[in-house]
Amino acid sequence: MGSSGQARFIRLGETSRARIALTVDGETIEALEGDSLLVAILTARGRLRRSEFGPEARSGFCLMAACQDCWVWTADGHRLRACDTPARAGLSLVTEQPELSWPNRA
């Protein structure tokens, strides 16, 4: 089920939408057309990302693009809010900020 454990979300409805593939931390995941990045990632993994301040898992907080808990980055370093960014086929994401230099990173 991916590098971050069992999926956080389980899809119960709307299963007939077109399937798309995107890459998260080098792992290909499947989403449905119209999913936000947050839904796509949490349907495939147990967490969205790891906190900058410690080892804790983060999975989004406000779900309306007002906080800063759901940041993910494109492979070229652009920051996106996962809760309000639509998933797109072929998108490549990383869940830790490129060039992050927090003391809890080895």
N, CA, C and O of each residue as an XYZ file, in Angstrom:
424
protein
N       0.822     -1.192      0.000
C       0.000      0.000      0.000
C       0.860      1.246      0.000
O       0.361      2.330      0.304
N       2.090      1.133     -0.320
C       2.927      2.313     -0.411
C       3.821      2.482      0.792
O       3.705      1.756      1.780
N       4.713      3.446      0.698
C       5.739      3.632      1.705
C       5.223      4.245      2.993
O       5.954      4.267      3.983
N       4.029      4.730      3.022
C       3.533      5.395      4.217
C       2.406      4.629      4.884
O       1.572      5.235      5.557
N       2.357      3.326      4.718
C       1.377      2.518      5.414
C       0.048      2.425      4.707
O      -0.096      2.796      3.542
N      -0.913      1.919      5.444
C      -2.258      1.695      4.920
C      -2.938      3.017      4.578
O      -2.691      4.034      5.228
N      -3.785      3.002      3.571
C      -4.470      4.212      3.123
C      -5.280      4.851      4.248
O      -5.896      4.152      5.053
N      -5.275      6.175      4.297
C      -6.038      6.938      5.285
C      -7.496      7.044      4.860
O      -8.389      6.981      5.705
N      -7.756      7.205      3.554
C      -9.106      7.322      3.024
C      -9.480      6.033      2.308
O      -8.627      5.375      1.712
N     -10.744      5.680      2.368
C     -11.272      4.547      1.613
C     -12.393      5.082      0.737
O     -13.339      5.695      1.232
N     -12.287      4.852     -0.556
C     -13.278      5.366     -1.500
C     -14.529      4.492     -1.449
O     -14.458      3.281     -1.662
N     -15.662      5.106     -1.169
C     -16.919      4.370     -1.094
C     -17.831      4.646     -2.277
O     -18.673      3.814     -2.615
N     -17.677      5.781     -2.899
C     -18.552      6.146     -4.006
C     -17.766      6.769     -5.134
O     -16.543      6.888     -5.060
N     -18.461      7.164     -6.170
C     -17.885      7.820     -7.339
C     -16.714      7.029     -7.917
O     -15.693      7.612     -8.281
N     -16.850      5.754     -8.002
C     -15.753      4.909     -8.478
C     -15.707      4.774    -10.002
O     -14.793      4.139    -10.529
N     -16.660      5.349    -10.710
C     -16.693      5.181    -12.162
C     -15.965      6.294    -12.913
O     -15.893      6.254    -14.141
N     -15.424      7.287    -12.205
C     -14.675      8.344    -12.892
C     -13.401      7.770    -13.515
O     -12.902      6.735    -13.074
N     -12.886      8.436    -14.528
C     -11.665      7.982    -15.213
C     -10.494      7.907    -14.244
O     -10.335      8.774    -13.385
N      -9.681      6.874    -14.381
C      -8.502      6.679    -13.541
C      -7.311      7.400    -14.164
O      -7.133      7.394    -15.382
N      -6.495      8.022    -13.306
C      -5.269      8.682    -13.749
C      -4.129      8.214    -12.855
O      -4.357      7.746    -11.739
N      -2.904      8.344    -13.348
C      -1.732      7.964    -12.562
C      -0.855      9.189    -12.346
O      -0.679     10.002    -13.253
N      -0.309      9.317    -11.146
C       0.656     10.349    -10.830
C       1.710      9.736     -9.923
O       1.531      8.624     -9.426
N       2.792     10.441     -9.707
C       3.899      9.922     -8.918
C       4.054     10.756     -7.651
O       4.065     11.986     -7.700
N       4.174     10.067     -6.515
C       4.386     10.723     -5.227
C       5.603     10.078     -4.581
O       5.606      8.880     -4.299
N       6.633     10.880     -4.350
C       7.884     10.380     -3.761
C       8.435      9.178     -4.518
O       8.944      8.231     -3.917
N       8.327      9.227     -5.840
C       8.857      8.169     -6.683
C       7.963      6.957     -6.848
O       8.315      6.028     -7.575
N       6.816      6.945     -6.190
C       5.877      5.825     -6.255
C       4.671      6.228     -7.107
O       4.086      7.287     -6.882
N       4.301      5.410     -8.064
C       3.123      5.684     -8.873
C       1.875      5.353     -8.062
O       1.753      4.261     -7.506
N       0.956      6.307     -8.002
C      -0.328      6.070     -7.343
C      -1.434      6.312     -8.354
O      -1.231      6.979     -9.368
N      -2.596      5.766     -8.068
C      -3.757      5.938     -8.936
C      -4.742      6.862     -8.242
O      -4.959      6.772     -7.034
N      -5.334      7.751     -9.028
C      -6.372      8.655     -8.544
C      -7.521      8.607     -9.536
O      -7.409      7.994    -10.598
N      -8.607      9.246     -9.194
C      -9.717      9.384    -10.125
C      -9.781     10.830    -10.589
O      -9.527     11.752     -9.814
N     -10.120     11.019    -11.848
C     -10.249     12.357    -12.403
C     -11.183     13.172    -11.515
O     -12.277     12.720    -11.176
N     -10.752     14.372    -11.140
C     -11.549     15.226    -10.270
C     -11.129     15.182     -8.817
O     -11.567     16.022     -8.031
N     -10.283     14.217     -8.431
C      -9.769     14.163     -7.062
C      -8.837     15.341     -6.813
O      -8.153     15.796     -7.730
N      -8.806     15.838     -5.583
C      -7.756     16.773     -5.202
C      -6.492     15.954     -4.945
O      -6.562     14.734     -4.802
N      -5.358     16.610     -4.887
C      -4.127     15.896     -4.556
C      -4.230     15.253     -3.183
O      -3.726     14.149     -2.977
N      -4.876     15.930     -2.245
C      -5.039     15.385     -0.893
C      -5.810     14.070     -0.933
O      -5.384     13.089     -0.323
N      -6.916     14.036     -1.627
C      -7.713     12.807     -1.739
C      -6.911     11.727     -2.454
O      -6.902     10.574     -2.025
N      -6.236     12.096     -3.544
C      -5.449     11.113     -4.292
C      -4.381     10.476     -3.418
O      -4.232      9.254     -3.407
N      -3.640     11.297     -2.687
C      -2.548     10.772     -1.863
C      -3.068      9.972     -0.682
O      -2.556      8.890     -0.398
N      -4.080     10.486      0.013
C      -4.570      9.774      1.207
C      -5.401      8.548      0.872
O      -5.651      7.720      1.748
N      -5.836      8.411     -0.376
C      -6.495      7.180     -0.803
C      -5.447      6.099     -1.082
O      -5.756      4.907     -1.074
N      -4.217      6.525     -1.326
C      -3.138      5.575     -1.614
C      -2.197      5.347     -0.435
O      -1.532      4.313     -0.370
N      -2.130      6.301      0.501
C      -1.134      6.250      1.571
C      -1.752      6.593      2.919
O      -2.873      7.096      2.997
N      -1.014      6.318      3.960
C      -1.489      6.573      5.315
C      -1.237      7.972      5.821
O      -1.737      8.342      6.883
N      -0.470      8.761      5.086
C      -0.203     10.147      5.479
C       0.068     10.974      4.248
O       0.414     10.453      3.188
N      -0.095     12.269      4.404
C       0.214     13.176      3.309
C       1.712     13.455      3.277
O       2.353     13.352      2.231
N       2.262     13.812      4.439
C       3.677     14.150      4.535
C       4.121     14.077      5.986
O       3.316     13.816      6.880
N       5.391     14.306      6.210
C       5.940     14.349      7.560
C       6.103     15.802      7.979
O       6.422     16.657      7.153
N       5.887     16.083      9.254
C       6.019     17.432      9.776
C       7.445     17.946      9.612
O       8.396     17.165      9.667
N       7.600     19.248      9.411
C       8.923     19.857      9.351
C       9.596     19.864     10.715
O      10.819     19.965     10.810
N       8.795     19.758     11.768
C       9.290     19.971     13.126
C       9.543     18.685     13.902
O      10.021     18.742     15.035
N       9.243     17.552     13.335
C       9.436     16.285     14.023
C       9.000     15.134     13.136
O       8.712     15.332     11.956
N       8.949     13.938     13.693
C       8.634     12.754     12.899
C       7.134     12.515     12.680
O       6.751     11.537     12.038
N       6.298     13.392     13.202
C       4.861     13.181     13.130
C       4.335     13.235     11.704
O       4.839     13.987     10.869
N       3.328     12.435     11.442
C       2.667     12.423     10.138
C       1.658     13.563     10.070
O       1.004     13.888     11.061
N       1.541     14.155      8.910
C       0.561     15.210      8.656
C      -0.387     14.727      7.578
O       0.022     14.048      6.636
N      -1.669     15.083      7.721
C      -2.666     14.649      6.741
C      -3.602     15.767      6.334
O      -4.714     15.500      5.878
N      -3.187     16.994      6.484
C      -4.057     18.122      6.186
C      -4.794     18.537      7.446
O      -4.918     17.743      8.378
N      -5.280     19.757      7.489
C      -5.939     20.251      8.690
C      -7.253     20.932      8.359
O      -8.310     20.435      8.747
N      -7.221     22.045      7.661
C      -8.447     22.821      7.450
C      -9.256     22.334      6.249
O     -10.475     22.501      6.218
N      -8.599     21.743      5.274
C      -9.219     21.221      4.051
C      -9.905     22.294      3.209
O     -10.780     21.985      2.400
N      -9.505     23.572      3.400
C     -10.078     24.647      2.586
C      -9.026     25.673      2.174
O      -9.357     26.829      1.907
N      -7.768     25.258      2.122
C      -6.658     26.087      1.641
C      -6.403     27.332      2.477
O      -5.954     28.351      1.952
N      -6.685     27.257      3.767
C      -6.429     28.392      4.643
C      -5.196     28.173      5.526
O      -4.531     29.140      5.897
N      -4.886     26.941      5.862
C      -3.718     26.675      6.703
C      -2.540     26.294      5.807
O      -2.616     26.457      4.589
N      -1.485     25.805      6.377
C      -0.322     25.409      5.585
C       0.094     23.980      5.901
O       1.278     23.646      5.852
N      -0.869     23.149      6.221
C      -0.578     21.788      6.654
C      -0.476     20.799      5.502
O       0.060     19.706      5.687
N      -0.970     21.143      4.329
C      -1.041     20.164      3.244
C      -0.103     20.460      2.083
O      -0.337     19.993      0.968
N       0.959     21.232      2.324
C       1.889     21.537      1.238
C       2.531     20.273      0.687
O       2.931     19.387      1.443
N       2.625     20.196     -0.621
C       3.441     19.222     -1.342
C       4.170     20.020     -2.427
O       3.824     21.170     -2.696
N       5.170     19.409     -3.042
C       5.978     20.124     -4.023
C       6.048     19.333     -5.320
O       6.082     18.102     -5.313
N       6.069     20.053     -6.425
C       6.301     19.394     -7.706
C       7.765     18.988     -7.748
O       8.572     19.475     -6.958
N       8.100     18.111     -8.655
C       9.477     17.643     -8.773
C      10.446     18.795     -9.051
O      11.627     18.709     -8.714
N       9.942     19.885     -9.672
C      10.820     21.032     -9.937
C      10.752     22.099     -8.849
O      11.276     23.197     -9.038
N      10.113     21.800     -7.705
C      10.173     22.674     -6.541
C       9.017     23.621     -6.321
O       9.045     24.379     -5.351
N       7.997     23.622     -7.168
C       6.848     24.503     -6.944
C       5.962     23.935     -5.836
O       5.660     22.742     -5.822
N       5.555     24.787     -4.924
C       4.739     24.382     -3.782
C       3.256     24.425     -4.146
O       2.789     25.373     -4.777
N       2.524     23.389     -3.740
C       1.087     23.286     -4.007
C       0.347     22.936     -2.718
O       0.866     22.196     -1.882
N      -0.849     23.460     -2.562
C      -1.715     23.019     -1.472
C      -2.470     21.793     -1.978
O      -3.227     21.874     -2.945
N      -2.262     20.683     -1.328
C      -2.861     19.423     -1.778
C      -4.377     19.425     -1.657
O      -5.053     18.720     -2.406
N      -4.927     20.207     -0.725
C      -6.374     20.149     -0.497
C      -7.187     20.811     -1.593
O      -8.357     20.476     -1.775
N      -6.589     21.752     -2.335
C      -7.387     22.417     -3.374
C      -6.736     22.392     -4.756
O      -7.135     23.150     -5.639
N      -5.750     21.541     -4.948
C      -5.117     21.389     -6.255
C      -5.607     20.095     -6.886
O      -5.455     19.028     -6.291
N      -6.191     20.164     -8.076
C      -6.666     18.940     -8.725
C      -5.520     18.015     -9.112
O      -4.468     18.474     -9.556
N      -5.722     16.733     -8.946
C      -4.750     15.742     -9.415
C      -4.749     15.754    -10.934
O      -5.800     15.876    -11.563
N      -3.565     15.627    -11.519
C      -3.434     15.581    -12.976
C      -2.580     14.387    -13.358
O      -1.591     14.077    -12.693
N      -2.962     13.733    -14.411
C      -2.197     12.588    -14.908
C      -0.769     13.017    -15.198
O      -0.534     14.069    -15.794
N       0.180     12.197    -14.772
C       1.585     12.440    -15.048
C       2.282     13.384    -14.093
O       3.494     13.570    -14.202
N       1.560     13.988    -13.158
C       2.164     14.912    -12.200
C       3.141     14.151    -11.315
O       2.854     13.032    -10.889
N       4.291     14.751    -11.037
C       5.286     14.145    -10.159
C       5.472     15.042     -8.948
O       5.819     16.215     -9.085
N       5.239     14.489     -7.752
C       5.265     15.253     -6.504
C       6.257     14.676     -5.515
O       6.593     13.493     -5.563
N       6.717     15.531     -4.618
C       7.468     15.091     -3.451
C       6.761     15.663     -2.231
O       6.166     16.739     -2.297
N       6.828     14.940     -1.119
C       6.104     15.366      0.070
C       7.000     16.001      1.130
O       6.532     16.360      2.210
N       8.281     16.137      0.821
C       9.177     16.887      1.697
C       9.770     18.019      0.883
O      10.166     17.839     -0.268
N       9.823     19.184      1.499
C      10.292     20.366      0.797
C      11.698     20.145      0.253
O      12.595     19.739      0.992
N      11.892     20.411     -1.038
C      13.238     20.288     -1.597
C      14.212     21.184     -0.837
O      13.884     22.315     -0.479
N      15.380     20.676     -0.603
C      16.445     21.410      0.099
C      16.071     21.802      1.517
O      16.583     22.791      2.041
N      15.188     21.042      2.142
C      14.791     21.311      3.518
C      15.982     21.129      4.452
O      16.735     20.166      4.310
N      16.158     22.026      5.386
C      17.321     21.939      6.259
C      16.937     21.978      7.736
O      17.695     22.506      8.550
N      15.773     21.430      8.099
C      15.386     21.388      9.500
C      16.298     20.426     10.241
O      16.766     19.449      9.657
N      16.559     20.685     11.517
C      17.511     19.850     12.276
C      17.076     18.391     12.449
O      17.920     17.541     12.735
N      15.805     18.081     12.288
C      15.354     16.699     12.488
C      15.501     15.847     11.224
O      15.042     14.705     11.200
N      16.121     16.370     10.194
C      16.334     15.613      8.961
C      17.754     15.095      8.925
O      18.710     15.838      9.149
N      17.879     13.809      8.639
C      19.228     13.218      8.577
C      19.820     13.401      7.206
O      20.947     12.972      6.957
